[in-house]
Amino acid sequence: MQRMQVTVRYRVEGDHAHFRAEMAKSAPIIASIAGLVRNMWSLDPDSGLGTSIYLFDSEAAARHFLAGPTLEHLLNGPGVSGVAFDLTHVDEGHPEIGVPVAVRAPESRAVS
């Protein structure tokens, strides 16, 4: 199977502490996603730029995640804008190097 990485980028414009608390609450749900091997996320406190990285055991699992409620929840979340994602094949011989697949999500709403 070809492992796939989904990288989601977004801007948190609301309360960062509230966003972190919501992310912590959703961690068990995210951990139970079929085919998920690893997940991590970060939020720059100065700029509000967030990144979530998901490693899946197959392309089918990654695409199922992209079509599912977890990403949709982030796209429509309060105080979150500019959501975009990349889907990348992971080179098993060199896991630190990926081959990008051009896929982008539309922004969930205009920045006010």
Secondary structure, DSSP 8 states (H G I E B T S, - for coil): ---EEEEEEEEE-S-HHHHHHHHHHHHHHHHTSTTEEEEEEEE-TTT-EEEEEEEESSHHHHHHHHHSHHHHHHHT-TTEEEEEEEEEEE-TTSTT-EEEE------SS---
